[in-house]
Amino acid sequence: MRYLSTRDHDQTTTSFCDILLEGLAPDGGLYLPEQYPTIGAADLDRWRNLLNERGYAALAADVLTLFIDDIPAEDLKDICARAYCTPKFSEDDIVTVKHLEDDIYIGGLSYGPTAAFKDMAMQLLGELFEYELKRRNQVLNILGATSGDTGSSAEYAMRGRDGISVFMLTPRGRMTAFQQAQMFSIADPNVVNMAVDGVFDDCQDIVKDVSRDLQFKRTWSIGAVNSINWARLMAQIVYYICCWIRLTEQVDPSQRNTTAVSFAVPTGNFGDVCAGHVARTMGVPIDRLIVVTNENDVLNEFFTTGVYRVRSAEQTLATSSPSMDISKASNFERFIADLLGRDAARIDDLFGNQLTVEGYFDLSADPAFATVESEYGFLSGRSTHQDRLATIRTSWENSGIMVDPHTADGVKVARELTAGGTVTTPIICLETALPVKFADTIKEATGRLPDTPERFQGIEDLPRHVVDVPNDTQSVKDIIANTLTPQE
């Protein structure tokens, strides 16, 4: 299995472990497999047996061998076993599927150490990083950006690991008190939190600016944990397969492999739903991939009009589903690359030129756009503050299930699409996080605070470790350089 950049005109390929440590490609593009693996009924049957008999870690190891051929299979099994285990995850099954109402289900992804779905990929990434750095006798200094959950998930996955430091950028004042506390209460010397005077997209732009400075990147051994890193997205493919298996377990065995399900995916950076796109392309029986946004509806606008128009920091709203307060979806480039037949020159023009200069591109007249739903299965929808309050309240009152605001956005759109008959297959709404991370919104919706798991009791009262920085790439570089020792 070889990987190439979405913008590489020469189609230069590289190995998994090289792109694991690199993150963003040197040409500014994102890495993708040269070709996606193709699976069949035998693979689906084997994965079902692995999950049922040996658990999620065994399933993950088997799936990942399709994408990783430069780590021995036995080592990969050990890596997955360390990543997906209890008590690191509070649920033995690691991933669950629970019935909410009618043909709508919740894919439980928030049993990890930071109570967010980001743990599903980040715990694996931590193990992969540590393994490969030891093999190479190298160090890695991770620079990341977070709109809420990626940061704490990365820090919990990387803290205390040999040869790894984490520098995490957050949009100052744009996360909930609980999200801030999870990150800023970490006192480990290998974790540096920086609060940027801007929005998430500004933080993400700084990370990309640093990654494009190849000399700085080499000098300070800079790597990425944001979903620009292919390994993050690869890890997420596994839970789509797991959710499909769990939901079809009661189907007649002769019909299981032809029984499709749909997924409603709250997303801002397009990584979570892009993993579903890869799974569907591989051959996992997925009917519809429903892109769900909040008031920052850049992605919904594209899927309904064909126009991808990023917003400025001033136009990016602060909402009650803050992890989706994103107006520049980094992973979107991967899907557009597939949509346009891996035309690297065109991708480079769209994302490297048009988007930078004009702030938008328009594919509405391109024949490829007509295939977004028919060939790729994509639909989309949006939700507002009042929508998510109503959804949280009715889910709690009618089903006794409390969902976080982002998951509520997914449920709201799923309800619309099933009620209107647009989607006729069961819909799994992928969970974003536990409600405790968004207590104010939960209380506004239900009149009560969400339960706080014992491991998080008192976290908001702990001392904070965070540095305020201006919205400026050089200031971030200076902090990194003043903290680290240059690498040869």
HELIX and SHEET records of a PDB file:
HELIX    1   1 PHE A   16  GLU A   22  1                                   7    
HELIX    2   2 ALA A   41  ARG A   54  1                                  14    
HELIX    3   3 TYR A   56  LEU A   64  1                                   9    
HELIX    4   4 ALA A   73  ALA A   83  1                                  11    
HELIX    5   5 ASP A  119  ARG A  136  1                                  18    
HELIX    6   6 THR A  150  MET A  158  1                                   9    
HELIX    7   7 ALA A  177  PHE A  184  1                                   8    
HELIX    8   8 PHE A  200  ARG A  212  1                                  13    
HELIX    9   9 LEU A  214  THR A  219  1                                   6    
HELIX   10  10 TRP A  230  LEU A  247  1                                  18    
HELIX   11  11 ARG A  256  THR A  258  5                                   3    
HELIX   12  12 GLY A  271  MET A  282  1                                  12    
HELIX   13  13 VAL A  298  THR A  305  1                                   8    
HELIX   14  14 PRO A  322  MET A  324  5                                   3    
HELIX   15  15 PHE A  332  LEU A  339  1                                   8    
HELIX   16  16 ALA A  344  ILE A  347  1                                   4    
HELIX   17  17 ASP A  348  GLN A  354  3                                   7    
HELIX   18  18 LEU A  355  GLU A  358  1                                   4    
HELIX   19  19 PRO A  367  ALA A  370  5                                   4    
HELIX   20  20 THR A  371  SER A  374  1                                   4    
HELIX   21  21 HIS A  385  SER A  399  1                                  15    
HELIX   22  22 PRO A  405  ALA A  419  1                                  15    
HELIX   23  23 PRO A  435  PHE A  438  5                                   4    
HELIX   24  24 ALA A  439  THR A  446  1                                   8    
HELIX   25  25 GLU A  454  PHE A  456  5                                   3    
HELIX   26  26 ILE A  459  ASP A  461  5                                   3    
HELIX   27  27 THR A  473  THR A  483  1                                  11    
SHEET    1   A 2 TYR A   3  SER A   5  0                                        
SHEET    2   A 2 TYR A  31  PRO A  33 -1                                        
SHEET    1   B 6 THR A  96  GLU A 101  0                                        
SHEET    2   B 6 ILE A 104  GLY A 108 -1                                        
SHEET    3   B 6 ILE A 427  LEU A 430  1                                        
SHEET    4   B 6 VAL A 261  PRO A 266  1                                        
SHEET    5   B 6 ILE A 286  THR A 293  1                                        
SHEET    6   B 6 PHE A 378  ARG A 382  1                                        
SHEET    1   C 5 ILE A 222  GLY A 223  0                                        
SHEET    2   C 5 LEU A 140  ALA A 145  1                                        
SHEET    3   C 5 ILE A 164  PRO A 171  1                                        
SHEET    4   C 5 VAL A 191  VAL A 196  1                                        
SHEET    5   C 5 VAL A 467  VAL A 469  1                                        
SHEET    1   D 2 VAL A 307  ARG A 309  0                                        
SHEET    2   D 2 TYR A 360  ASP A 362 -1                                        
END                                                                             
